[in-house]
Amino acid sequence: MAHDGVAKIGPTAIPALWREQYNGLENFSGLEFIEILWRDMGLLVNSSFDFKKLAAEEFSKLFRRKLVKMASDLLDGVNPASFKRWGKPGIRAQLLDIRTHSLVMDFVIEGDTASTHILNAVSPGLTCAIPFADHVCDLIIRSGVKNP
């Protein structure tokens, strides 16, 4: 139950079809859209995992009826008639290794003595946030990153 007393299903996140796809077509980029579709087509043909199945599962989550059905499979008492409004899904941050045609399933930490970057933080809840922050801080200290 949400803080406002309304039952919600989620969180949900969908793959983005361009980098800034947060509000409809507001920040649409045709070049990014074409590049992502091209890469997705490549994954359909040549991936190191079952991309076809994953793509079908993700696409089905765009339909309220399917998403409510998935929730009712996990929890007793989910009434499809109770879910009439459709909230905005989040954007999934999922790194694709274009060399191996595979999805990266863990964090990637990159940087140098000037900066540190956390890539592929796929979980918005980040249940390991405090231990992970400790790990990143240790890496920064060992790398000799200068304080601004």
Backbone as JSON Lines, residues from 0, in Angstrom:
{"i":0,"aa":"M","n":[0.85,-1.17,0.0],"ca":[0.0,0.0,0.0],"c":[0.89,1.23,0.0]}
{"i":1,"aa":"A","n":[0.59,2.17,-0.86],"ca":[1.36,3.41,-0.96],"c":[1.01,4.35,0.19]}
{"i":2,"aa":"H","n":[1.81,5.38,0.34],"ca":[1.6,6.34,1.43],"c":[0.25,7.04,1.35]}
{"i":3,"aa":"D","n":[-0.34,7.09,0.15],"ca":[-1.63,7.76,-0.02],"c":[-2.81,6.8,0.11]}
{"i":4,"aa":"G","n":[-2.55,5.55,0.55],"ca":[-3.62,4.58,0.74],"c":[-4.04,3.85,-0.52]}
{"i":5,"aa":"V","n":[-3.35,4.08,-1.61],"ca":[-3.7,3.46,-2.88],"c":[-2.74,2.29,-3.13]}
{"i":6,"aa":"A","n":[-3.29,1.15,-3.52],"ca":[-2.45,0.0,-3.86],"c":[-1.84,0.23,-5.24]}
{"i":7,"aa":"K","n":[-0.55,-0.04,-5.34],"ca":[0.16,0.15,-6.61],"c":[0.95,-1.11,-6.92]}
{"i":8,"aa":"I","n":[1.11,-1.37,-8.2],"ca":[1.93,-2.48,-8.67],"c":[3.22,-1.87,-9.2]}
{"i":9,"aa":"G","n":[4.31,-2.38,-8.72],"ca":[5.57,-1.86,-9.22],"c":[6.67,-2.14,-8.22]}
{"i":10,"aa":"P","n":[7.82,-1.59,-8.33],"ca":[8.14,-0.63,-9.37],"c":[8.29,-1.32,-10.72]}
{"i":11,"aa":"T","n":[8.09,-0.56,-11.74],"ca":[8.29,-1.07,-13.09],"c":[9.31,-0.2,-13.78]}
{"i":12,"aa":"A","n":[10.01,-0.78,-14.69],"ca":[10.96,-0.03,-15.5],"c":[10.96,-0.65,-16.89]}
{"i":13,"aa":"I","n":[10.95,0.18,-17.89],"ca":[10.95,-0.3,-19.26],"c":[12.24,0.11,-19.94]}
{"i":14,"aa":"P","n":[12.67,-0.66,-20.93],"ca":[13.84,-0.23,-21.69],"c":[13.54,1.07,-22.44]}
{"i":15,"aa":"A","n":[14.49,1.95,-22.47],"ca":[14.32,3.23,-23.17],"c":[14.68,3.06,-24.64]}
{"i":16,"aa":"L","n":[14.03,3.8,-25.5],"ca":[14.32,3.77,-26.93],"c":[15.16,4.95,-27.37]}
{"i":17,"aa":"W","n":[15.51,5.83,-26.43],"ca":[16.51,6.88,-26.59],"c":[16.9,7.31,-25.19]}
{"i":18,"aa":"R","n":[18.01,7.99,-25.03],"ca":[18.58,8.26,-23.71],"c":[17.69,9.06,-22.78]}
{"i":19,"aa":"E","n":[17.01,10.04,-23.26],"ca":[16.23,10.94,-22.39],"c":[14.73,10.7,-22.54]}
{"i":20,"aa":"Q","n":[14.31,9.46,-22.6],"ca":[12.9,9.1,-22.79],"c":[12.16,9.08,-21.46]}
{"i":21,"aa":"Y","n":[12.01,10.24,-20.84],"ca":[11.35,10.31,-19.54],"c":[9.93,10.85,-19.61]}
{"i":22,"aa":"N","n":[9.62,11.59,-20.67],"ca":[8.31,12.23,-20.73],"c":[7.8,12.22,-22.17]}
{"i":23,"aa":"G","n":[7.25,11.09,-22.59],"ca":[6.73,10.98,-23.94],"c":[7.8,11.22,-24.99]}
{"i":24,"aa":"L","n":[7.47,12.02,-25.98],"ca":[8.41,12.31,-27.06],"c":[9.21,13.59,-26.83]}
{"i":25,"aa":"E","n":[9.12,14.14,-25.62],"ca":[9.71,15.44,-25.31],"c":[11.18,15.57,-25.71]}
{"i":26,"aa":"N","n":[11.99,14.56,-25.43],"ca":[13.42,14.63,-25.74],"c":[13.81,13.6,-26.79]}
{"i":27,"aa":"F","n":[12.9,13.35,-27.71],"ca":[13.12,12.33,-28.74],"c":[14.38,12.61,-29.54]}
{"i":28,"aa":"S","n":[15.17,11.55,-29.75],"ca":[16.36,11.62,-30.59],"c":[16.26,10.52,-31.64]}
{"i":29,"aa":"G","n":[16.04,10.92,-32.87],"ca":[15.91,9.95,-33.96],"c":[17.15,9.09,-34.13]}
{"i":30,"aa":"L","n":[18.32,9.7,-34.03],"ca":[19.57,8.94,-34.2],"c":[19.73,7.88,-33.1]}
{"i":31,"aa":"E","n":[19.44,8.27,-31.86],"ca":[19.54,7.3,-30.77],"c":[18.5,6.2,-30.92]}
{"i":32,"aa":"F","n":[17.3,6.56,-31.34],"ca":[16.22,5.59,-31.56],"c":[16.65,4.56,-32.6]}
{"i":33,"aa":"I","n":[17.19,5.03,-33.71],"ca":[17.64,4.13,-34.78],"c":[18.79,3.24,-34.29]}
{"i":34,"aa":"E","n":[19.73,3.82,-33.56],"ca":[20.85,3.03,-33.04],"c":[20.37,1.93,-32.09]}
{"i":35,"aa":"I","n":[19.45,2.27,-31.2],"ca":[18.94,1.28,-30.25],"c":[18.16,0.18,-30.97]}
{"i":36,"aa":"L","n":[17.33,0.56,-31.94],"ca":[16.61,-0.46,-32.71],"c":[17.58,-1.36,-33.46]}
{"i":37,"aa":"W","n":[18.63,-0.77,-34.03],"ca":[19.63,-1.55,-34.76],"c":[20.31,-2.56,-33.81]}
{"i":38,"aa":"R","n":[20.68,-2.1,-32.63],"ca":[21.31,-2.99,-31.65],"c":[20.34,-4.07,-31.18]}
{"i":39,"aa":"D","n":[19.07,-3.69,-30.97],"ca":[18.07,-4.68,-30.56],"c":[17.88,-5.74,-31.65]}
{"i":40,"aa":"M","n":[17.86,-5.33,-32.91],"ca":[17.73,-6.29,-34.0],"c":[18.93,-7.24,-34.01]}
{"i":41,"aa":"G","n":[20.11,-6.69,-33.74],"ca":[21.3,-7.53,-33.65],"c":[21.19,-8.54,-32.52]}
{"i":42,"aa":"L","n":[20.63,-8.12,-31.4],"ca":[20.45,-9.04,-30.27],"c":[19.42,-10.13,-30.58]}
{"i":43,"aa":"L","n":[18.41,-9.78,-31.37],"ca":[17.43,-10.8,-31.76],"c":[18.1,-11.92,-32.54]}
{"i":44,"aa":"V","n":[19.09,-11.55,-33.36],"ca":[19.77,-12.52,-34.2],"c":[20.95,-13.17,-33.49]}
{"i":45,"aa":"N","n":[21.71,-12.36,-32.74],"ca":[22.98,-12.84,-32.2],"c":[23.19,-12.34,-30.78]}
{"i":46,"aa":"S","n":[22.66,-13.06,-29.81],"ca":[22.89,-12.68,-28.42],"c":[23.36,-13.89,-27.64]}
{"i":47,"aa":"S","n":[24.06,-13.64,-26.55],"ca":[24.57,-14.74,-25.72],"c":[23.53,-15.16,-24.67]}
{"i":48,"aa":"F","n":[22.3,-14.7,-24.81],"ca":[21.21,-15.05,-23.9],"c":[19.93,-15.03,-24.72]}
{"i":49,"aa":"D","n":[18.81,-15.4,-24.14],"ca":[17.54,-15.48,-24.87],"c":[16.88,-14.1,-24.95]}
{"i":50,"aa":"F","n":[17.42,-13.24,-25.82],"ca":[16.91,-11.87,-25.95],"c":[15.46,-11.85,-26.45]}
{"i":51,"aa":"K","n":[15.09,-12.77,-27.3],"ca":[13.71,-12.8,-27.82],"c":[12.71,-12.94,-26.68]}
{"i":52,"aa":"K","n":[13.0,-13.86,-25.76],"ca":[12.11,-14.08,-24.62],"c":[12.07,-12.84,-23.72]}
{"i":53,"aa":"L","n":[13.25,-12.29,-23.43],"ca":[13.33,-11.1,-22.59],"c":[12.57,-9.93,-23.22]}
{"i":54,"aa":"A","n":[12.76,-9.71,-24.51],"ca":[12.08,-8.61,-25.2],"c":[10.56,-8.79,-25.14]}
{"i":55,"aa":"A","n":[10.08,-10.02,-25.34],"ca":[8.63,-10.28,-25.28],"c":[8.1,-10.02,-23.88]}
{"i":56,"aa":"E","n":[8.85,-10.44,-22.84],"ca":[8.41,-10.21,-21.46],"c":[8.35,-8.71,-21.15]}
{"i":57,"aa":"E","n":[9.37,-7.98,-21.56],"ca":[9.39,-6.54,-21.29],"c":[8.28,-5.83,-22.05]}
{"i":58,"aa":"F","n":[8.06,-6.18,-23.3],"ca":[7.0,-5.56,-24.09],"c":[5.64,-5.81,-23.47]}
{"i":59,"aa":"S","n":[5.43,-7.02,-22.94],"ca":[4.12,-7.35,-22.37],"c":[3.81,-6.51,-21.14]}
{"i":60,"aa":"K","n":[4.85,-6.01,-20.44],"ca":[4.63,-5.19,-19.25],"c":[4.08,-3.81,-19.58]}
{"i":61,"aa":"L","n":[4.05,-3.45,-20.85],"ca":[3.47,-2.18,-21.26],"c":[1.94,-2.23,-21.21]}
{"i":62,"aa":"F","n":[1.39,-3.41,-21.06],"ca":[-0.06,-3.59,-21.05],"c":[-0.54,-3.86,-19.62]}
{"i":63,"aa":"R","n":[-1.41,-2.98,-19.15],"ca":[-1.89,-3.05,-17.76],"c":[-2.44,-4.43,-17.41]}
{"i":64,"aa":"R","n":[-3.23,-5.0,-18.28],"ca":[-3.85,-6.3,-18.0],"c":[-2.78,-7.37,-17.71]}
{"i":65,"aa":"K","n":[-1.72,-7.39,-18.5],"ca":[-0.65,-8.37,-18.31],"c":[0.11,-8.1,-17.01]}
{"i":66,"aa":"L","n":[0.39,-6.83,-16.72],"ca":[1.13,-6.49,-15.52],"c":[0.33,-6.85,-14.27]}
{"i":67,"aa":"V","n":[-0.97,-6.59,-14.28],"ca":[-1.84,-6.94,-13.15],"c":[-1.91,-8.47,-13.0]}
{"i":68,"aa":"K","n":[-1.95,-9.17,-14.11],"ca":[-1.96,-10.64,-14.08],"c":[-0.67,-11.16,-13.46]}
{"i":69,"aa":"M","n":[0.46,-10.58,-13.82],"ca":[1.74,-10.99,-13.25],"c":[1.75,-10.76,-11.74]}
{"i":70,"aa":"A","n":[1.19,-9.63,-11.31],"ca":[1.13,-9.34,-9.87],"c":[0.22,-10.33,-9.17]}
{"i":71,"aa":"S","n":[-0.9,-10.68,-9.79],"ca":[-1.84,-11.61,-9.16],"c":[-1.26,-13.02,-9.07]}
{"i":72,"aa":"D","n":[-0.29,-13.34,-9.92],"ca":[0.4,-14.63,-9.82],"c":[1.32,-14.67,-8.6]}
{"i":73,"aa":"L","n":[1.76,-13.51,-8.15],"ca":[2.67,-13.42,-7.01],"c":[1.96,-13.21,-5.68]}
{"i":74,"aa":"L","n":[0.75,-12.65,-5.72],"ca":[0.09,-12.23,-4.49],"c":[-1.4,-12.53,-4.56]}
{"i":75,"aa":"D","n":[-1.92,-13.14,-3.54],"ca":[-3.36,-13.42,-3.47],"c":[-4.12,-12.12,-3.26]}
{"i":76,"aa":"G","n":[-5.32,-12.04,-3.79],"ca":[-6.2,-10.92,-3.53],"c":[-6.04,-9.73,-4.47]}
{"i":77,"aa":"V","n":[-5.26,-9.87,-5.52],"ca":[-5.11,-8.77,-6.47],"c":[-6.34,-8.77,-7.38]}
{"i":78,"aa":"N","n":[-7.08,-7.67,-7.34],"ca":[-8.3,-7.56,-8.12],"c":[-8.02,-6.68,-9.34]}
{"i":79,"aa":"P","n":[-8.02,-7.26,-10.53],"ca":[-7.73,-6.47,-11.74],"c":[-8.62,-5.25,-11.89]}
{"i":80,"aa":"A","n":[-9.85,-5.3,-11.42],"ca":[-10.77,-4.16,-11.55],"c":[-10.32,-2.97,-10.72]}
{"i":81,"aa":"S","n":[-9.44,-3.2,-9.73],"ca":[-8.97,-2.12,-8.86],"c":[-7.89,-1.27,-9.5]}
{"i":82,"aa":"F","n":[-7.32,-1.73,-10.58],"ca":[-6.2,-1.03,-11.21],"c":[-6.65,-0.39,-12.51]}
{"i":83,"aa":"K","n":[-7.21,0.81,-12.38],"ca":[-7.78,1.51,-13.54],"c":[-6.84,2.56,-14.12]}
{"i":84,"aa":"R","n":[-6.02,3.18,-13.26],"ca":[-5.09,4.2,-13.74],"c":[-3.74,3.57,-14.02]}
{"i":85,"aa":"W","n":[-3.05,4.14,-14.98],"ca":[-1.76,3.63,-15.4],"c":[-0.71,4.67,-15.07]}
{"i":86,"aa":"G","n":[0.19,4.36,-14.15],"ca":[1.26,5.28,-13.81],"c":[2.39,5.24,-14.82]}
{"i":87,"aa":"K","n":[3.26,6.22,-14.72],"ca":[4.4,6.26,-15.63],"c":[5.48,5.29,-15.14]}
{"i":88,"aa":"P","n":[5.94,4.42,-16.03],"ca":[7.03,3.52,-15.63],"c":[8.35,4.27,-15.59]}
{"i":89,"aa":"G","n":[9.3,3.71,-14.89],"ca":[10.65,4.26,-14.9],"c":[11.41,3.77,-16.12]}
{"i":90,"aa":"I","n":[12.62,4.23,-16.25],"ca":[13.49,3.81,-17.34],"c":[14.53,2.85,-16.77]}
{"i":91,"aa":"R","n":[14.69,1.72,-17.39],"ca":[15.66,0.73,-16.92],"c":[17.05,1.11,-17.4]}
{"i":92,"aa":"A","n":[17.97,1.19,-16.47],"ca":[19.38,1.44,-16.8],"c":[20.07,0.1,-16.96]}
{"i":93,"aa":"Q","n":[20.2,-0.35,-18.18],"ca":[20.78,-1.68,-18.42],"c":[21.9,-1.54,-19.43]}
{"i":94,"aa":"L","n":[23.09,-1.9,-19.01],"ca":[24.27,-1.79,-19.85],"c":[24.35,-2.99,-20.78]}
{"i":95,"aa":"L","n":[24.66,-2.72,-22.04],"ca":[24.82,-3.75,-23.05],"c":[26.28,-3.77,-23.49]}
{"i":96,"aa":"D","n":[26.9,-4.93,-23.4],"ca":[28.27,-5.08,-23.89],"c":[28.17,-5.39,-25.38]}
{"i":97,"aa":"I","n":[28.5,-4.41,-26.22],"ca":[28.31,-4.58,-27.66],"c":[29.35,-5.52,-28.27]}
{"i":98,"aa":"R","n":[30.42,-5.8,-27.54],"ca":[31.42,-6.75,-28.05],"c":[30.95,-8.18,-27.91]}
{"i":99,"aa":"T","n":[30.29,-8.49,-26.79],"ca":[29.85,-9.87,-26.53],"c":[28.36,-10.08,-26.79]}
{"i":100,"aa":"H","n":[27.65,-9.01,-27.14],"ca":[26.19,-9.07,-27.36],"c":[25.48,-9.64,-26.15]}
{"i":101,"aa":"S","n":[25.85,-9.13,-24.97],"ca":[25.23,-9.61,-23.74],"c":[24.91,-8.44,-22.82]}
{"i":102,"aa":"L","n":[23.9,-8.65,-21.97],"ca":[23.57,-7.65,-20.98],"c":[24.53,-7.79,-19.81]}
{"i":103,"aa":"V","n":[25.02,-6.68,-19.31],"ca":[25.9,-6.68,-18.15],"c":[25.0,-6.76,-16.92]}
{"i":104,"aa":"M","n":[25.25,-7.73,-16.06],"ca":[24.34,-8.0,-14.95],"c":[24.83,-7.47,-13.61]}
{"i":105,"aa":"D","n":[25.9,-6.7,-13.59],"ca":[26.42,-6.19,-12.33],"c":[26.9,-4.76,-12.54]}
{"i":106,"aa":"F","n":[27.29,-4.11,-11.44],"ca":[27.82,-2.76,-11.52],"c":[29.14,-2.75,-12.28]}
{"i":107,"aa":"V","n":[29.4,-1.64,-12.94],"ca":[30.71,-1.41,-13.54],"c":[31.2,-0.1,-12.95]}
{"i":108,"aa":"I","n":[32.4,-0.13,-12.4],"ca":[32.99,1.06,-11.81],"c":[34.18,1.45,-12.66]}
{"i":109,"aa":"E","n":[34.14,2.66,-13.21],"ca":[35.23,3.15,-14.04],"c":[35.66,4.51,-13.55]}
{"i":110,"aa":"G","n":[36.88,4.86,-13.86],"ca":[37.35,6.18,-13.48],"c":[38.85,6.28,-13.54]}
{"i":111,"aa":"D","n":[39.35,7.41,-13.08],"ca":[40.77,7.66,-13.02],"c":[41.04,8.51,-11.78]}
{"i":112,"aa":"T","n":[42.13,9.21,-11.73],"ca":[42.42,10.0,-10.53],"c":[41.6,11.28,-10.45]}
{"i":113,"aa":"A","n":[40.82,11.57,-11.48],"ca":[39.99,12.78,-11.47],"c":[38.51,12.51,-11.22]}
{"i":114,"aa":"S","n":[38.04,11.28,-11.52],"ca":[36.61,11.02,-11.36],"c":[36.35,9.52,-11.25]}
{"i":115,"aa":"T","n":[35.19,9.2,-10.71],"ca":[34.73,7.82,-10.6],"c":[33.3,7.77,-11.12]}
{"i":116,"aa":"H","n":[33.0,6.74,-11.92],"ca":[31.68,6.6,-12.52],"c":[31.12,5.23,-12.2]}
{"i":117,"aa":"I","n":[29.87,5.2,-11.76],"ca":[29.16,3.95,-11.48],"c":[28.22,3.72,-12.66]}
{"i":118,"aa":"L","n":[28.45,2.65,-13.41],"ca":[27.61,2.32,-14.55],"c":[26.75,1.1,-14.22]}
{"i":119,"aa":"N","n":[25.6,1.03,-14.84],"ca":[24.72,-0.13,-14.75],"c":[24.11,-0.3,-13.37]}
{"i":120,"aa":"A","n":[23.73,0.78,-12.73],"ca":[23.03,0.69,-11.44],"c":[21.57,0.39,-11.72]}
{"i":121,"aa":"V","n":[21.27,-0.9,-11.97],"ca":[19.94,-1.29,-12.45],"c":[18.86,-1.29,-11.38]}
{"i":122,"aa":"S","n":[19.24,-1.35,-10.11],"ca":[18.24,-1.41,-9.06],"c":[18.03,-0.05,-8.43]}
{"i":123,"aa":"P","n":[16.82,0.51,-8.57],"ca":[16.58,1.81,-7.93],"c":[16.59,1.7,-6.41]}
{"i":124,"aa":"G","n":[16.27,0.53,-5.87],"ca":[16.29,0.34,-4.42],"c":[17.7,0.14,-3.89]}
{"i":125,"aa":"L","n":[18.55,-0.42,-4.72],"ca":[19.94,-0.67,-4.39],"c":[20.08,-1.16,-2.95]}
{"i":126,"aa":"T","n":[19.59,-2.36,-2.72],"ca":[19.57,-2.9,-1.37],"c":[20.94,-3.03,-0.72]}
{"i":127,"aa":"C","n":[21.96,-2.99,-1.55],"ca":[23.33,-3.09,-1.01],"c":[23.98,-1.71,-0.94]}
{"i":128,"aa":"A","n":[23.2,-0.64,-0.86],"ca":[23.72,0.72,-0.98],"c":[24.86,1.05,-0.03]}
{"i":129,"aa":"I","n":[24.73,0.74,1.24],"ca":[25.78,1.13,2.21],"c":[27.05,0.32,1.99]}
{"i":130,"aa":"P","n":[26.99,-1.01,1.88],"ca":[28.23,-1.74,1.6],"c":[28.85,-1.36,0.25]}
{"i":131,"aa":"F","n":[27.99,-1.11,-0.73],"ca":[28.51,-0.72,-2.05],"c":[29.19,0.64,-1.97]}
{"i":132,"aa":"A","n":[28.59,1.58,-1.25],"ca":[29.2,2.9,-1.07],"c":[30.56,2.77,-0.38]}
{"i":133,"aa":"D","n":[30.65,1.91,0.62],"ca":[31.93,1.67,1.29],"c":[32.96,1.15,0.29]}
{"i":134,"aa":"H","n":[32.55,0.21,-0.54],"ca":[33.44,-0.37,-1.56],"c":[33.93,0.7,-2.54]}
{"i":135,"aa":"V","n":[33.0,1.53,-3.02],"ca":[33.37,2.59,-3.97],"c":[34.31,3.59,-3.3]}
{"i":136,"aa":"C","n":[34.02,3.96,-2.08],"ca":[34.91,4.9,-1.36],"c":[36.31,4.32,-1.2]}
{"i":137,"aa":"D","n":[36.39,3.03,-0.88],"ca":[37.71,2.38,-0.78],"c":[38.45,2.43,-2.12]}
{"i":138,"aa":"L","n":[37.72,2.17,-3.21],"ca":[38.35,2.23,-4.54],"c":[38.85,3.64,-4.85]}
{"i":139,"aa":"I","n":[38.06,4.63,-4.49],"ca":[38.45,6.03,-4.75],"c":[39.7,6.38,-3.95]}
{"i":140,"aa":"I","n":[39.72,5.99,-2.69],"ca":[40.89,6.28,-1.84],"c":[42.14,5.6,-2.4]}
{"i":141,"aa":"R","n":[42.0,4.33,-2.79],"ca":[43.15,3.58,-3.34],"c":[43.6,4.15,-4.67]}
{"i":142,"aa":"S","n":[42.68,4.72,-5.48],"ca":[43.07,5.24,-6.79],"c":[43.72,6.61,-6.7]}
{"i":143,"aa":"G","n":[43.58,7.26,-5.57],"ca":[44.21,8.58,-5.4],"c":[43.42,9.72,-6.03]}
{"i":144,"aa":"V","n":[42.09,9.58,-6.12],"ca":[41.27,10.67,-6.66],"c":[41.47,11.91,-5.8]}
{"i":145,"aa":"K","n":[41.7,13.03,-6.45],"ca":[41.92,14.3,-5.75],"c":[40.58,14.9,-5.33]}
{"i":146,"aa":"N","n":[40.54,15.5,-4.14],"ca":[39.34,16.22,-3.71],"c":[39.22,17.51,-4.5]}
{"i":147,"aa":"P","n":[37.98,17.88,-4.87],"ca":[37.8,19.12,-5.66],"c":[38.19,20.36,-4.89]}
